[in-house]
Amino acid sequence: MSDRARAAPDRHHGGGACARAACVLGAGRAPDADRVEWGALLAYGALGLPLAFAALPIYVHVPRLYAEGLGLSLALVGAVLLAARVVDAITDPLIGWASDRLPRRRLWVALALPALGAGMLGLLIPPAGAGAAWLFGLLVAVSLAYSVASIAYNAWGAEVAATPAARTRFVASREAFALVGVVLAAALPGLLGEGVIGGTAGVGQSAVATEGGAAGGVGASGGGGDGGAAGLARLAWLFLPLLVVFGLWTLWRAPAPPRLAATHAPVWRGLRAALADAAFLRLLAVFAVNGIAAAIPSATVLFFVADVLQAEALAGAFLALYFLAAAAGLPLWTRLSQRIGKLRAWLAGMALAVAVFAWAGLLGSGDLFAYACICALSGLALGADLTLPPSMLADLLARGRAGRAPARACALEAGACFGWWSFVTKANLALAAGLALPLLALLGYAPGAREPTAVAALGAVYGFAPVALKLAAIALLWHGRAVLDPGTGHDPPGIATCVAPTSVDRRRSGNGSG
């Protein structure tokens, strides 16, 4: 048992009431409570790599594969993609609710991963004559398997850590692996087969394109044709061993989440309960506005690089720079959040993104060094968006309310909250494309246009619209600081926190096998 859990019986009315979780005051935390073994961090984060690896081909390469390789019309492919994404987004809250009915996070992940692997093979290696029905069915199957795995995986990370600082480290580990997965998925098709060559891939408040937008992203242009299809087929076969190796690493070696009581609330009541929490609703609103701000550059960056900078061939280099800076920024934001608090650290990250990205709309042809600086600094700011919002959500879930049973307070609708979280991240991408692209057309821009007014319109939508939304997100976050986490990265003194002992704690005390 950890020092923190061992001290709990002295602070409460005996040890029996807190057998499964100990409520202690933040001011009484043991000095080493924030420490997490590197092996535990790496084992938990490992699954982030194949999940991120799987997401990018679905959103980047599949449309062109089915349009050019199988001869489906672009309109039909677009309609199928839209329908599948609607189904995917709607089911996320339901998946979260179901995971609270049976809160066995490791089991949900283990069940979802084989379906994800099989679905990716069918989606990226379609049989001859596969049509819209095949595309829709495989997209829905892959998306559902991905959602089940990712929602349970995120809830697992929220529940396994004992302190706010430890939660941030678990999230940072997950996002670091995810960044590697995105870069691999962007680069490998071009190496494995001609015709699929990277551009940029929109990324956001998770390192995965499907998991939201954050601080501007870079998108990928993929190719069809025989070379492109061959590259995607090889990518699919490469994905399977990655999924097996990294999935088993997490399932076998990651600290086990605590066993928590299931919720038996009806579906709508369980989902509505999450939205009835003022702190969660405020955090979700900030996350949504910030995500749309990031998803707009993700939807328009290819046009910007090609028609404003006139440097389409360098899109891949900008991608690499952006992600390397994001990876470098993860430990920076983790440490800063421990010094000034997660809320203030996130504010600093958004302020950095605003200060940097405000210049993007002023760039013109040949301003490559300036844009590289913007990519590097906005990538650095991305680390805050990747790490701090989900860590703050984990803190909200762990913070007990007066009069609640400790074991239930620690698991307060974690699945439902992450289901809504996933819904919002996917809605961000749809809203960004649905707002930015029609606005560009309304302002007179068309792909390939070089007229000054059209280029200026593209620069304004790409650079200035996200800045305005980021400023709105900053205002929302600052205004809601009283109900979120205005502390220093730890719980404010006097606020009770429910801490469920992790498998690491249990192994140290000999009271569990993990």
N, C-alpha and C positions, 0 to 999 in steps of 0.2 A: 504493500500500500504506500502511496506517496506520502511525503511529510504533510502535505496539505490535507489529504483525506484523513491521515492519522490524527490530526489535531481537531478534526470536526467534532468528535464526541464531547470534548471539553467545552465547546462553544454552544452546544445545543442540549437538548434534554435527553442525553444518552445517545449511544451509537446506533441502536437498532433502527431508529427512524430514518437514518441516512445510510442504510446498508448499500444501496445502489448508487447513491449520489450524495455528495456532501455540500451543504450550503455554508459558505464561509464569507466573511467580510473581506472586501478587496484590501483593506488596510492590514489584514492579518496574513497576507500571502507569504509563503516561505520564500527565501531568497532565490532558490533554484527552481521555483515552480515554472518559470518561463522557458527553461532549458528543454530542448528536444533533441534526442539523439539523431545524428546525421543519417544513420541507417533507416530510422523510421520516416524521416522526411523524404528521403529518396524513394523508399518503397511506396509511400503514398503518392508521391508526385508522378511516378513512372507511367501510370495509366493515362495521364494527360497527353503523352506523346501520340499513341495510336488514335485516341479520340480526335485530336486536332488534325492528325494525318488524314483521317477519314472524311472530315468535314469539307476540306478544300476541294477535292475532286468533284464532290456532289454539286457544289455551287458554281464551280468554275469550268470544269471540263465536260461534264455530262451533257449540258445543252448542245454544245458543238458536236460532240460524238454522235448524238442521236439525230441531229439536223443534217450534218454532212455525211456521216458514216452510214446511216440507215435511211436517209432520204426523207425524214419527216419534215414537214413545213415548220418554219420558225414560229408561225402563229400557233400551230398545234403544240409544239414543244413548250412554248411560253404558257399556254393555257394549262397544260399538264403540270408544269412546275408550280404555277400559281395555286392550282387545286391541291397539290400535294403539300405545299407549304401552309395552306390554310388548315388542312387536316392536322399537320404537325403542330402548329401553334395552338390550336384549340385543345389538343389532347395533352399538352404539357401540364396544365393545372390538374387534370384528371390523374395523370401519372403520379404527380406529387401527392395527391390525396390518397391514391392507392398505396403508395410507399409508406404513408403514415398508418394505414390500416395494418400493414405488416412491416414494421420498421426494422427489417433485417437488411441493412444496406449492402453488405457483402453478398448476400444471396441474390438480390436484385441485379447487381453488377454481373455476377457469375452467369445468371440466366440470359442476360442481354447480349453478352459479348459473342457467343457462338452465332446468334441470329445476325448480329452486325457483320461478322466476317462472311457468312454465307451470302447475305444480301449484297455486300460490296462486290463479291465475285459476279453475281448475277447482273448487277447494275453496270459494271465496267467491262464485262465480257458478255454482251447480249448475244443470243443466238441469231442466226440469219433469219430475217423476216420479223424480228421483234418490232412491235409497234407501240402505239400510245398506251395500250392497256398494260403491256409489259413494263414500260417506263413508269407509269403511275403506280402499279403494284409494288415494284421494287423500291421506288422512292419512298412510298409510305412505310414499307417494311423496314428499310434502312433507317429512316427518320425516327420511327417509333423505337427501334432497338437503341439507336443513339440517345434518344431522350431518356429512356429508362436508365441506361447506364450512367449518363451524365448527371441526371437529377439525383440518383442514389449516391453517386460518387461525390457530388458537391455537399450533400447532406452529411455524408460520412466525414468529410473534412471538417464540417462545422461542429460535429458532435465529439470527435476524437480528441481534440485539444482541450487542455484544462484552463488555459488563460488566454486573454486577448492577444498577447504577444506571440504565444505559441500558435494561435489560429492564423495569424498573419504569416508565420513561417510555413505552415502547411499550404496555404493558398499560394504563396510565392513559389514553393516547390512545384506545385501543380502547373502554374502558369509558365515556369521556366521550361519544363518538359513540353508543354503545349507549343511554346515558341519554336522549339526544335522540330516538333512535328509539322508545323506549318511550313517552315523553311524547307524541310525534306520533301513535303508534298508539292511544293511549288517548283523545286529544282529538278526532282527526279524524272518526271515525264519527259522533259527535254533531253535528258541523258539516256533514257531507256528507249526512246523511239523518236524519229524525226517528226516534226510537225506540231508537237506540243511543247511550246517553249514559254518559259515564265514571263510574266509581266508582273503584275502586282496582285495581291490578294487582299481584299478588304478584311480588316481585322478589327476587333473591338474589345469590349470590356471583358472579354476572355480572349485568349490569343487566337481563338478559332473564329472564322468569319461568321459562322452561324450563332455564335454566342455573344454577339453584340458588337457595338461599335465603340471605339475609344480612341480619341486623339488622332484621328486621321489615319487612314490605312492605305495600303497599296494593293492593287487588284491583280488578277492574273489573266492573261489571255491565253487560251489554250487552243490547240489545233485539232482538226478532224483529219480525215483522210486515213490511208492505210498506215502511214508511219505513226500518226497520232493514236490510232486505235491500238496498234501494237504496243506503244509506250504505255497506254492506260492498262492494257491487259497485264503487262509485266508489273505495273504498279500495283494492280490488284493482288497478284500472287506474292509480291513483296510485303503487302500489308498484312497478310495472314501470319507469317512468323513474328512480325512486330507486335501484332495483337496478342499472340500467344505468349511471347516472352515477357512483354511489359505488363500484360494483364495478369499473368501468373505471379509476377513479382509483387504487384499490388495485392492480389488476393491472398497470397501466402505470407508475405512479409510485412505488410503495412499493419500498424497498430489497429487492433479490433475496435470498432465503435462500441460504446456501451450498449448493453441490452436494455431497451426501454419499453415501457408499456405501450401497447397499440392504442390508437384512437379509434373510437367506434362512432364518431359523428357521421351523419349522412353526408353525401358528397357535397351538396351545395353549402351546408352549414360549415363543413370543414374548410372549404375554400373561402367562404365569406368571413370566417373567423380571422384568417390571416389579414384580409383587407380591413378588418375592423380595428386592427392594432395601429394606433396613430404613428408610432415610430417606424414601423415597417412600411406603412403607406407613404410616409415622407421620404424614406430612403428609396423606395421603389420609384417615386416621382422624379427624384434627382437622377437616379440611374437611367430612367427613360429619356429625360431631356438631354442628359449628357451623352447617351448612346446615339440619339438621332444626330446630335452635333458631330459625332465621329463617323457615323455611317454615311453622311452626305459626301465627305471627301472619298470614302471608299467606293461610292457609286460613280464618282465623276473623275477620279484621278487619272485613268487612262486617257480620257479626253484632254485633261489638263496637260499631261506630259507630252502628248502628241501635238496638240494644236496651240498651246500657249508657249511651252518651253521649246517645242519642235525638236524633241530629243527622245523619240519613242524607243530607240534602241537601248537607251540607258535605264529603262524602267526597272529591269531586273537588278541593276546595281543600287538603285534607290531603295528597292525592296530589301536587299540584304543589309544596307546601312540602317534602315528603319528598325529591323528586327534585332540587329546586334545592339543597337542603342537601347531598345526595350529590355533586352536580357540584362544588359549592364545596369539598367536602372532599378531592377527588382530589389537587390540588397540595399540600395540607397533609400528607397521608400520604406522598406521594412524597418531600417534603423531610425529613419526620421520619425516614423509613426510611434516608435517607442519613446522618443524624446518629447514630441509636441502633441501626440495624440493622433489617432487615425483621421478624425474629421479635419483637423487643421492640415495634416499632411496631404489629404486628398484635395483640399482647397488649394494648397501650394502647387500640386500637380496640374490642376485645371488652370490656375493662373499662369503657369509656365506655358501650357498649351496655347492659351489665348495670346500671350505676349509674343510667342513664336509664329503662330499661324496667321496672325493679323497681317503679316508681311506677304503671305503667299498670294493674296489677291493683287499685289502690286508688281509681281514678277512678269517678265516678258521673255521673248525669244532669246535663248543663249544664257539666261541667268541660272546656270547649272550649279555653280558653287553655292550661291545663295539658297537654292532649293535643297542642295545636299545638307546644308546647315539646318534648314527647317526640318528635313527628314530626321536628322540625328537628334535634334532637341525635342521634336514632337514625339519621337520614339522613346526618348528618355522619360517624357511625361506620361507616355503610355503605361509605364511600369506602375504608376500610381493607380490608374484606372483598372489595371489587371488585378492588383493585389488588394487594395483597400476596401472597395465596396463589398465584395463577398466576405471579407474578413469582418467588416462592420455588421453585415447581416448575421454572421455566425455569433457575434457578440450579443446582438439583440435576442437571438434564440436562446442563448445561454443565460441571459440575465433573468433571475427568478423574480416572480411577483409575490408580494406579501400574501401569506395564507395559502399558497399553492403547495401541493406535494412536491418535494424536490425532484423525484424521478420524472414526473410529468412536466415540470417547469423546464427542465433541461431539454425536453424533446418537443416543445410547444410547436406543433405543426411545422416541423422542419421541412418535410416533403412538400407540403402545400406551399410554403413560402418559396422554396426553390423552384416549384412548378410555375408559380407566377413570375418568378425571376426569369426563367427560361422563356416563358411566353413573351415577356417584354423585350428581351434581347432579340428574339426573332421578329417581333413586330417592328422593332427599330429599323431593321434592314428593309422591310417592305415599305415602311413609311418614308424612309429616306429616298429610295428609288422613286416611289410614287409622288414625292414632292419635288425632288431636285430635277429629275429628267423632264417632266412637263413644264417646269418653270424655265428651264433652259430653252425649250422649244418656243415657249411664249415670248422669251426675250430675243428670239431670232437666231439662236445658235443651232447648228446642225453639225454632226461629225465631219471633220475635214475642213470646216470653215476657217478662213484666215482674215475675214473682214475685221477691222478694229472694234466695231460695236459688238460683234459676236464673240470675239476673244475677250473683250472686257466683261461681257455678261458671264462667260464661263469662269473667269477669274473671280468675279464677285460671288457667284454661287459656291464655287469651290473653297474660297478663302474667307469671305466675310460672313456668309450665312452660318457656318459652324461656330464662328467666334461669337455671334449674337446669341446662339443657343447655349454655348458654354457659359457666357455671362449669366444667362437665365438660370442655368444649373448651379452656378456659384451662389447666386442670390437665394435660391431655394435651400441649398445646403446650409448657408449661414443663418437663414431665418429659422431653420429647424434644428439648430444646434442644441437647443435645450432638451429636445426629446431624443436626440441621437447619442453621440458620444463626444462630448466636449472635453474629455479628460486628456490624459497624457499618454494614452496607449494602454493604460490600466483602468480598471473600474474606479470611478470616483469613490473616495472614502465614504463608508456608510451604505454603499449599494451592495446588496447581497448578490453573489454570483453562484450559480449552481455548477458544480464541477463534478463530472462523472469520471471516475478513475479510468485511465486508459489501460490497454493491455500491458504497456510497459510498466505502469505502476503495479499492476496485478502480478506480473512476473517477478518484480523486485521483492514483493511481499510473500510470494509463493501461494497466492490466493487465486490464481487463474492461469490458464494455459495460453490465453490470447487467441 
